[in-house]
């Protein structure tokens, strides 16, 4: 079997793919009166309303949508939470996440192997800058892109088209590395290649094509990517 051709650009999702969001569960749980079980509902609601905003040709920072939807989840569970309190916990929690243990070694190996590494996130430009500064990831990336400049959240097709154009490559020369089924599905529907990082609790969407790489962490995906020619 012939080795697969390398993508010209590796695009990386940030939250959960590179950064460990488990501390976020603790902080959101504290805000919701100890209801850590509500984290997944909040995160899903945040993604839902980011898509609602994009469908309506609107844009708000991801952290603002996160704060607004945290208030919604709180209200549905009879928990009082002000806009200021919600925004404070979301922004502080998202910007204080650490990288998963294998991430820095894997990124370093990919970089040394000649890959162009680009982060691409639903977070704002300022948000990802702060996140990478805290996690010590800035130096690994050739570019840091945010949908803030695209005006559409992933997984809208326009978001992936914008990123490919920004890097001056065609869709088939792009590969998204992400831990979310909706993200890799959106990328493939836009003509990209994709690698799925199966973090705990994450699954690929059964109605989308399977990604060419399916690995439990970034190092295992890297072990495959370095064999590409």
C-alpha positions in Angstrom: 0.0 0.0 0.0 1.4 3.4 -1.0 1.9 6.0 1.7 -0.7 8.7 1.7 0.2 12.2 0.4 0.9 14.8 3.0 -1.6 17.7 3.3 0.0 21.0 2.7 -1.5 22.5 5.9 -2.5 20.8 9.2 -5.3 22.8 10.9 -5.9 22.2 14.6 -9.0 22.7 16.6 -8.1 24.1 20.0 -10.6 23.4 22.8 -10.5 19.7 23.8 -8.4 18.8 20.8 -5.2 20.5 22.1 -6.4 21.8 25.5 -7.8 19.7 28.4 -11.2 21.1 29.2 -11.7 19.0 32.3 -10.9 21.9 34.7 -13.7 23.8 32.9 -16.1 21.2 34.2 -15.1 22.0 37.8 -15.5 25.8 37.4 -18.8 25.6 35.5 -20.0 23.1 38.1 -19.2 25.5 40.9 -21.1 28.3 39.1 -24.1 26.0 38.7 -24.4 25.1 42.4 -22.2 22.0 42.1 -24.1 20.6 39.1 -21.1 19.3 37.1 -23.5 17.1 35.2 -24.7 20.2 33.4 -21.4 20.9 31.7 -22.1 18.8 28.6 -25.6 20.4 28.3 -24.0 23.9 28.5 -21.3 23.1 26.0 -23.8 21.6 23.5 -26.1 24.7 24.0 -23.2 27.0 23.4 -22.4 25.2 20.1 -26.1 25.3 19.1 -26.3 29.0 19.5 -23.0 29.7 17.7 -24.7 28.0 14.8 -27.9 30.0 15.3 -25.8 33.2 15.2 -24.1 32.1 12.0 -27.4 31.0 10.4 -28.8 34.5 11.1 -25.7 36.2 9.7 -24.8 37.4 13.2 -21.5 37.2 15.1 -20.7 37.3 18.8 -17.5 36.2 20.5 -17.6 32.5 21.4 -17.1 33.5 25.1 -20.1 35.8 24.9 -22.2 33.0 23.5 -20.8 30.8 26.2 -21.8 33.2 28.9 -25.3 33.7 27.5 -26.0 30.0 27.2 -24.6 29.4 30.7 -27.3 31.8 31.9 -29.9 29.9 29.9 -28.8 26.6 31.4 -28.8 28.1 34.9 -32.3 29.6 34.5 -33.7 26.3 33.3 -32.4 24.8 36.6 -33.6 27.6 38.9 -30.1 28.9 39.4 -29.6 32.7 39.5 -26.6 33.8 37.5 -25.9 37.4 36.3 -24.5 38.2 32.9 -21.3 39.5 34.5 -20.9 36.3 36.6 -21.4 34.1 33.7 -19.0 35.9 31.4 -16.3 36.0 34.2 -16.3 32.3 34.8 -16.4 31.4 31.1 -13.6 33.7 30.0 -11.4 32.9 33.0 -11.9 29.2 32.7 -11.4 29.0 28.9 -8.2 31.0 29.1 -6.6 29.0 31.9 -6.7 25.6 30.3 -3.5 23.5 29.9 -2.5 21.3 27.0 -3.1 17.6 27.1 0.0 15.8 28.2 1.1 14.5 24.7 0.3 17.7 22.8 3.6 19.6 22.9 5.7 16.5 22.0 3.4 15.6 19.1 3.4 19.2 17.7 7.1 19.4 18.0 7.5 16.2 16.1 5.2 17.3 13.4 7.0 20.7 13.1 10.4 19.0 12.8 8.9 16.7 10.2 8.2 19.6 8.0 4.5 20.1 8.5 2.9 23.6 8.4 0.8 23.9 11.6 -2.2 26.3 11.9 -4.6 26.5 14.7 -8.2 27.2 13.8 -10.8 27.8 16.5 -14.3 29.1 17.2 -12.7 31.2 19.9 -11.8 34.9 19.3 -8.4 36.1 18.2 -7.7 37.5 21.6 -9.1 34.4 23.3 -6.9 31.9 21.5 -3.9 34.2 22.0 -4.4 34.2 25.7 -5.1 30.4 25.7 -1.9 29.6 23.9 0.2 32.0 26.0 -1.1 30.3 29.2 -0.6 26.8 27.8 2.8 27.5 26.2 1.7 26.5 22.6 2.2 29.7 20.7 5.7 28.8 19.3 4.5 25.6 17.7 2.2 27.3 15.2 2.9 29.0 11.9 -0.4 30.8 12.0 -3.3 31.2 14.5 -6.6 31.6 12.8 -10.0 32.4 14.4 -13.5 32.3 12.8 -13.8 35.9 14.2 -12.2 36.9 10.9 -14.3 34.5 8.8 -17.6 35.7 10.3 -19.0 32.2 10.4 -18.5 29.6 13.1 -17.4 26.1 12.2 -18.9 23.8 10.9 -20.3 26.2 8.3 -18.7 25.5 5.0 -17.8 29.2 4.5 -15.6 28.9 7.6 -13.4 26.2 6.1 -13.4 27.8 2.7 -12.2 31.0 4.4 -9.3 29.3 6.2 -8.1 27.5 3.1 -8.1 30.7 1.1 -6.3 32.5 4.0 -3.5 29.9 3.7 -3.6 30.0 -0.1 -4.3 26.3 -0.5 -7.1 24.3 -2.0 -9.5 22.4 0.2 -8.1 19.0 -0.7 -4.7 20.2 0.5 -6.1 20.9 4.0 -6.4 18.5 6.9 -8.3 19.3 10.1 -7.2 17.7 13.3 -10.1 17.8 15.8 -11.8 16.0 18.7 -15.3 16.9 17.7 -17.5 14.8 15.3 -19.3 17.9 14.0 -16.0 19.7 13.2 -14.4 16.9 11.2 -17.7 16.2 9.4 -18.0 19.9 8.4 -14.4 19.9 7.2 -14.9 16.8 5.1 -18.1 18.2 3.6 -16.1 21.3 2.6 -13.6 19.1 0.7 -11.0 18.9 3.5 -9.2 15.8 4.8 -9.6 15.1 8.5 -8.0 13.3 11.5 -10.3 12.6 14.5 -8.8 12.6 18.0 -11.2 10.4 20.0 -11.0 12.2 23.4 -13.2 10.6 26.1 -16.8 11.1 25.4 -16.3 12.1 21.7 -17.6 10.2 18.7 -17.6 10.7 15.0 -21.0 11.5 13.4 -22.3 8.1 11.9 -23.9 9.9 8.9 -20.6 11.5 7.8 -17.7 9.7 6.1 -15.1 8.3 8.4 -11.9 10.3 8.8 -8.7 8.9 7.3 -7.1 9.0 10.8 -8.9 7.9 14.0 -6.6 8.1 17.0 -7.1 8.3 20.8 -4.6 11.1 21.2 -2.5 13.5 19.2 0.7 11.5 19.5 -1.0 8.4 17.9 -2.2 10.6 15.1 1.3 12.1 14.7 2.8 8.6 14.4 0.6 8.1 11.4 1.1 11.5 9.9 4.9 11.3 9.8 4.6 8.2 7.6 2.9 10.3 4.9 5.0 11.2 1.8 
